[in-house]
Amino acid sequence: MHYIVFDLEFNQDFSSFQEQNTIIKRSKYPFEIIQIGAIKLDLDFNTIAIFNRYVKPTIYSKVNSFITELTGITTEQLLIQEPFFEVYNAYIEFIGNTESIFCIWGMSDIKELFRSVDYYKLDPNPLPKMFINLQPYASKHLNISEKKLLGLQNAIEMLNIPITYNFHNALYDAYYTAEIFKKIYTSSIQPKLYDPSYIKIRPIQRKKQIDYDSLIQQFRKMYGRDMTEEEQEIIKLAYKMGKTHQFLK
């Protein structure tokens, strides 16, 4: 059995769609994966293989300037790479046939990986079915509320793991995630089954109604008199407009 510790870098630039549509349905398009980095560990946490591939874009024709500034990845660098389906096949070969567990920092990477596989109509079956999200376990290890999820760099610093590479590089971030895994691992860290079709159902919140009678009564107390009908309408309108936050500076 192996652990596949992986990280992704994404791009999204709607101004550079390769597909020319009159109306762009943005929710249809995933964040485009432009780098996959992974470390394969055995059960004793020894590194037995490394994967690092950049991806030629096919959805967006250029890398967003913010992404370039963050990751150092440029459009020119990616144009000479292979497209996603080629890199995905190489990634599957890297993972191999041995039973494996994905290890990730946060849920976004695994979600976008499966989303991209679905978008390109590729076979997701060779991917590991089980995963460990190390982010909440790191918070627990550091005696921080599991609801307070740390960024990767903050966790590395708090765990006193040496910083030897830049962050926001898929391979280096996978390396740091692997180092965290080694540092915090206990038998209580158990993998979970990943279901890419799962959608979290949020509870329906009861629509709140404004108690205008109490609102007007408060103004009566403030001014020591009854409010005219015109004043009451102005108060109600001002309250509604204030709730939209449109006049905040």
N, C-alpha and C positions, 0 to 999 in steps of 0.2 A: 504494500500500500504506500502511496506517495501523497505528499501535500503539494499542491500547485498554488504558490503564492503569486498572485498576479495583480497588475495595475494597468490602467489605460490612460491615454491622453486623448482628448476629444477636440473637435473643431465644430463650429457652427457659424455660418456667415450667410444670412438669407439674401444679402445683396449680390451673391455670386452663385446663384442656383445654376447648375448645369442643365436642369430641366426647365424649359421655358413655359410656364403656366400663366394664364391670365389671372387666375386666383390661386394664391399659394395657401394650401392647407398645411400650416406649419406642424401641426400635431402628427402628421403622417410621417415626418422625417425624423430619424433618430439623430442624436449627436453623432457626428461622423467620427469613427475611431481612426486616429492617425498614428498611434503607436501602441503596441502591445509589449509589455515587459513581464517576464515571469521567472521565478526561481522554483526549481523542483527539489523538494527535500524528502529524504527518507524518514523512517519513523524515529531515527535518532537525531533528526534535524541536520543531517549532513547535506550539503548542496551536491546534487548529482548531475544537474544540468541547468543551463541558463538559456532563456529565449528573449530576443530583443529584435523586433521588426517594426519598421515604419510602413505606413500604408498610403498608397496613391489615392487621392480623393476622387470620388465619382459623383458625389452629391453637390458639394460646394467647390467651385473652381479655384478658390484661394483660401489661405489661412487667415482668419480674423487677426487683426493687428494686436489685439489684446492677448490672444493665444500665443502669438509669436513672442510677445514681450514676456509672457509668463513661462513658456516652455523652451523658447529658443528655436522652435521648429518653424521653418519657413515653407512657403509654397514651392519654391524652387527645389528645396531638399526633397519634397514629397513626390514631385512629378516624375522622378526617375525610379520610384519604388513600384512594387507590384500592387494591384488592387486588392480589396479586402478578401475576396473569395480565395485568392492565392495564399495570402498570409494566413487566413483561417485554416486552410488545409495544412499548412506548415505547423500551425499551432496545435492542431489535433494530433499530428505526428509527434510533436514534442511531448504532449501529454501522455501519449502511448496507450496501450491496452490494459495496463495495470490499474487496478481500482485506485481512484484518486479522490482527494477532497480539495475543493477550492478554499483558499484562505484569502480574505480581502480586508481592506480598510474602508468600512462604510459599504452601503448597499448599491451605490450608484453604478459602480463598474460592472458588477454581475448583471444588473438590470439592463444596462446599455449593451453588454455583450450579447445577451439573448435577444434583445430587441433588434440589434443589427443582423444577427443570424436570421431572424424572422423576416426582416426587411429585404434581405438579399435572397430569401427562399433557399437557405442552406439547411443542412441536416444538423439539428442540435443534439441528436442522440449520443454522439461520441463525447460530449462534454460531461464532466463530473456532475452527478445529481446532488451531491451533498456539499455543504459549504460551512465555513466558520467566519463570522464577521467579528474581527478582533477589536473593533473600536469600543464597544461597551465593556468588553472584558478588561481593556486597558484602564478605563475609568474606574472599574471596580478594584483592580489591582492597586491603583493609586489612591484608594479611599475617596473617590469622587463619585457623586451621584451618576448612575448609569444613564440618566437622562441628559447629563452634560457630556456631550460627545466631543472629545478632543480632536483637534487637527493633527495630522501625522507629525508635523515638525514639533508641535508642542509636546506630544507624547514622547518623541525621541529625546527631547531635552529633559523632560521630567524623569525619564527612566535612565538618564545618564549614559545613553548610547552614543558613541562617538559619531560626529557628523563628518563624513569623509567624501560625500558627493552632494551635488546640488539637488534640491527638491524639484518637483514638477517635471520629472523625467520618469517615464513608466518603469524602466528597468531599475533605476535607483530607488524609486518609491516602493517597488516590489521588494528590493533588498532590505530597506528599512522596515517594511511590514514583517518580513521574515525574522529580522533581528528582534522585533517586539514579540513575535510569537515565541521565540526561544526564551526570551526573558520572563514572560508572564505565564507560560504554559503550566497548567495543572490539570489533573484528571477531570475537573469539573467543566472544562472547556470541551463541549461535545458538539459535533456537527449537526446541522439541521438539513432537512430536505428542501431544496429550492424549487418552487413552483412558479415558472415565468408567467403563468396565466392568472396568478392570484392578484386580486384587486382588493385592497383594504377598504372595508365598508365603514364609512364614518357615520356615527349616530346622527340622526336628524334632530337638529336643535329647534326647540319651540320658538316661533317668531315672537319677538318681544314687542309689546305695545306700549306706547308712551301714555303715561297717566297725566293727561292735560289738566285734569281738575286739580291734582296736587301741585302741578307746575304753576297754575294761576294762583292757587292759594298761597304759595311761597312768595309770589310777587305782592300779594295783598299784605302779607306780614312785613315785607321789606319796606313798602311805601305807606303802610298804615291806612289804606283806603281800598275801595273796590276798584277793579279795572273795568274800563268801558269795553264794549264789545269790540271796538276798533283796536284798542290796546291789546286785548286778548288775542286777536287774530295776528297782530304784529309779533307778539311774544311767541306764538305757535310757529309762525313762519321763520322767525329768527332761530328758533331751536332746531327746526328741520334743516335749515341752511348750515348751521354750525356742525351738525352731525355728518355733513358731506366732506368736511375738512377742506373745502375748496378755497378758503380764504387764509389758510395757514401760510406763513412765509418761512 
